Amino acid sequence: MSLAGARIGAMNAQIDREAARQLGLVTLRQLRTIGMTDAQVRHWSLRGALVCVRPEVYRLAGAPVTWEQAVLAVALSAGPDVVISHTTAAAVWDLRHSDRHRAGIHVSGERRIRIHGVTGHQIPVSKAERTVTRSIPVTTVERTIVDLAGSLTVTQLGQCVDDAIRRRLLSLDRLRTLVDDAALRGGRRLRKPLHQVLADRIPGYRPDDSDFETRMNLMWDRLGLPDAKRQYRITVDGHSYRLDRAIVEQRIGTEWDSYAFHSAPSDRDHDSDRRARLVGDGWLIIPVTANSTPELVARAVLRAYRDRGGEGRLTA
C-alpha cells in the first residue's frame, strides 16, 4: 500500500471511530482535526459518503437514522457549552409524561442560541447540572425536572420524581438543593409546585412499587386516617399474607390494586380463599383499585375504624 493510501486508510478509521461514539455523526471541526480539507469534505458530501444534517454536522452514509441521532446533531451543531434540556431532556431520560414525538428540540446555554426548528433557552446550566447519556449532552434528571416545573401539574411532577427514584436516576437531596438554589435566583413562583412535591417526600422517602400505591399512601396521611402499618404480614392457617396497610388493633386491612392484576379465574379463586381466611380470622379487608375514589376509601376506612372501637371523628 502506498503512503497516500495508508494515510487515507488511517483517516477513514479515525472518522469511523468518531462516528461510532456519536451515533453515526461527525462534525466539521472533527473532520478538520483528523486531517480532511474542506474540499475533501465537499467531495465526500457530493458522492454521498457524508450527509449534512445540521450546520457543520454530518452523518456517515449507512448510519441508521434515529431520534437520538437528530437530538445529538443539534447539540453538536450548537457547541460544547450547550446542552439538551426541558421536554427534550425528559424524553432522552424517558421520564414519565414525556413524549419524544411531541417534545420538539430544546437546548439551554448562557449565550443566545439560534438553530432552525430548535427552541433555545438563554439560561445558565452549571457543570453539576449537565451530564452525558447515550452520547447526548443533556441536563441531569434533577435539573430536567426543575425545568419541567412550569409545564406539569404537581401530581405529574411527583410521578416523574418517583419514577426516577425507582430507576435510580435521581437523588432527592440533589433535587432539593437545586430547587432551593433556583428559588434564590428568583424562580419562586415557578418552583412552588416542586416545593409541594418535596414536602411529601421527606428525607428517607422511598416510593412504592407504583404511582397508584404512592398516591394512596400519600392520601392516607393527608386525610388523617388512623395510624397503620405498611406492608403488614400476617399468617392465617399456615398461609402468609401481606396487607398494604393494616390498622392492627381494629384488624382492618387495605389492599391496593387487589383486583387490577388478578383477572384470571385461578387468580380470582386464590383471592377468594385469601379473603375468606382473613375474614375468618377477624379481619375486615377493604379492597382498593386504581379506579377507586380516595375520599370514599378514606370514609370507608374511618367508618370501619369507628365501628370497631377506634376513637376519633370522621374527617374525610
FENQUILIN-V168592 format. One record per residue. N is the residue number from 1. PHI is phi in whole degrees, 0 to 359 (* if undefined). NEAR is the number of other ideal C-beta (glycine too) atoms within 10 Angstrom. D_FIRST is the distance of its C-alpha to the first C-alpha in whole Angstrom. Layout:
N_PHI_NEAR_D_FIRST, N_PHI_NEAR_D_FIRST
This chain:
1_*_8_0, 2_289_7_4, 3_299_7_7, 4_295_8_8, 5_295_9_6, 6_295_10_6, 7_295_12_10, 8_294_14_11, 9_298_11_10, 10_294_12_12, 11_295_15_15, 12_298_12_15, 13_296_11_16, 14_296_17_18, 15_298_21_20, 16_299_12_20, 17_294_12_22, 18_298_18_24, 19_294_19_25, 20_297_12_26, 21_269_9_28, 22_232_22_30, 23_56_21_31, 24_90_24_28, 25_250_25_28, 26_220_25_27, 27_259_19_29, 28_299_18_28, 29_300_13_28, 30_294_19_26, 31_297_22_23, 32_295_14_24, 33_297_11_24, 34_293_16_20, 35_125_13_19, 36_282_19_20, 37_273_10_22, 38_298_10_25, 39_295_8_24, 40_293_15_21, 41_298_19_23, 42_297_11_26, 43_297_13_23, 44_297_18_22, 45_292_14_26, 46_296_9_26, 47_269_9_24, 48_86_9_25, 49_286_15_23, 50_236_23_25, 51_242_17_29, 52_286_13_31, 53_252_18_34, 54_211_21_36, 55_309_13_35, 56_66_16_32, 57_231_22_31, 58_234_26_29, 59_254_22_28, 60_291_18_25, 61_304_13_25, 62_95_10_26, 63_290_17_28, 64_298_8_31, 65_269_11_34, 66_227_11_37, 67_297_14_40, 68_300_15_38, 69_296_18_35, 70_297_16_38, 71_292_27_40, 72_297_25_37, 73_301_24_35, 74_295_24_39, 75_298_25_39, 76_294_27_35, 77_290_21_36, 78_289_25_40, 79_116_14_38, 80_292_10_38, 81_270_12_42, 82_243_24_43, 83_232_24_43, 84_290_28_44, 85_214_28_48, 86_53_22_51, 87_296_24_51, 88_292_28_47, 89_298_30_47, 90_300_28_50, 91_289_24_48, 92_300_25_45, 93_279_24_47, 94_58_12_48, 95_286_24_52, 96_303_17_55, 97_69_16_56, 98_264_19_53, 99_215_9_51, 100_296_16_48, 101_282_7_49, 102_241_8_51, 103_286_18_50, 104_66_13_48, 105_236_22_46, 106_244_23_48, 107_228_27_46, 108_226_26_48, 109_184_20_47, 110_288_11_49, 111_263_11_48, 112_288_8_49, 113_243_20_46, 114_235_8_46, 115_226_16_44, 116_304_8_45, 117_76_8_46, 118_239_20_46, 119_267_15_49, 120_259_19_49, 121_245_16_51, 122_274_10_52, 123_221_11_53, 124_289_10_51, 125_231_22_50, 126_291_10_49, 127_301_6_47, 128_289_12_49, 129_259_20_49, 130_230_20_45, 131_206_14_43, 132_230_10_40, 133_223_15_40, 134_51_11_37, 135_75_18_35, 136_261_22_38, 137_289_23_40, 138_212_28_43, 139_294_26_47, 140_299_24_48, 141_300_26_50, 142_299_23_53, 143_294_25_53, 144_300_27_52, 145_294_26_55, 146_299_22_57, 147_293_23_55, 148_273_22_57, 149_301_20_60, 150_273_13_61, 151_241_14_60, 152_241_22_61, 153_285_10_65, 154_300_16_66, 155_298_15_66, 156_295_17_62, 157_298_22_61, 158_299_24_62, 159_294_20_61, 160_299_24_57, 161_298_26_58, 162_297_24_59, 163_297_21_56, 164_294_23_54, 165_294_18_56, 166_301_16_56, 167_272_12_52, 168_59_7_52, 169_260_17_50, 170_227_22_53, 171_248_15_56, 172_298_19_59, 173_297_10_59, 174_294_15_56, 175_295_23_58, 176_297_16_61, 177_297_13_60, 178_294_21_58, 179_295_22_61, 180_297_14_63, 181_296_14_61, 182_295_18_61, 183_296_16_64, 184_294_10_65, 185_276_11_62, 186_104_9_65, 187_260_16_64, 188_298_11_67, 189_295_10_68, 190_292_15_64, 191_272_22_64, 192_306_15_67, 193_302_21_66, 194_289_26_64, 195_296_15_67, 196_295_13_69, 197_298_24_66, 198_289_19_65, 199_297_9_69, 200_274_16_69, 201_233_19_66, 202_285_8_68, 203_308_7_66, 204_93_6_65, 205_296_13_65, 206_227_10_63, 207_292_18_63, 208_283_18_64, 209_289_10_62, 210_214_17_62, 211_298_19_63, 212_296_17_67, 213_299_18_67, 214_298_23_67, 215_298_18_69, 216_291_22_72, 217_291_18_72, 218_295_16_72, 219_300_16_75, 220_304_21_76, 221_286_11_77, 222_293_12_77, 223_271_16_80, 224_70_13_82, 225_288_20_82, 226_300_18_83, 227_304_10_81, 228_215_21_79, 229_275_13_77, 230_268_13_73, 231_52_10_72, 232_275_15_75, 233_261_10_75, 234_225_17_78, 235_239_10_79, 236_230_16_82, 237_52_8_83, 238_82_6_80, 239_255_11_77, 240_263_8_75, 241_231_18_75, 242_234_12_73, 243_259_24_75, 244_296_21_73, 245_221_23_76, 246_220_22_79, 247_270_22_82, 248_296_14_83, 249_299_12_87, 250_270_20_88, 251_56_17_85, 252_245_24_84, 253_232_24_80, 254_237_24_77, 255_230_21_74, 256_290_23_72, 257_55_19_70, 258_296_18_72, 259_254_16_72, 260_297_14_69, 261_249_10_66, 262_230_15_69, 263_257_8_69, 264_287_9_69, 265_306_8_73, 266_296_8_72, 267_294_12_71, 268_294_12_74, 269_296_11_76, 270_297_12_75, 271_297_15_76, 272_296_10_79, 273_296_12_80, 274_299_17_78, 275_296_16_80, 276_297_11_83, 277_294_17_83, 278_295_20_83, 279_295_13_86, 280_297_10_88, 281_269_13_87, 282_97_10_88, 283_272_19_85, 284_257_18_85, 285_254_17_81, 286_251_17_80, 287_283_16_77, 288_227_25_75, 289_248_14_72, 290_295_14_70, 291_267_9_72, 292_290_18_75, 293_273_9_77, 294_307_16_77, 295_295_11_80, 296_291_11_82, 297_298_22_80, 298_300_20_81, 299_295_15_85, 300_295_17_85, 301_297_26_84, 302_294_21_86, 303_297_14_89, 304_297_18_88, 305_298_21_88, 306_293_15_92, 307_296_11_93, 308_261_14_92, 309_98_8_94, 310_289_16_91, 311_260_7_92, 312_125_11_91, 313_266_7_92, 314_289_11_89, 315_242_10_87, 316_261_17_85
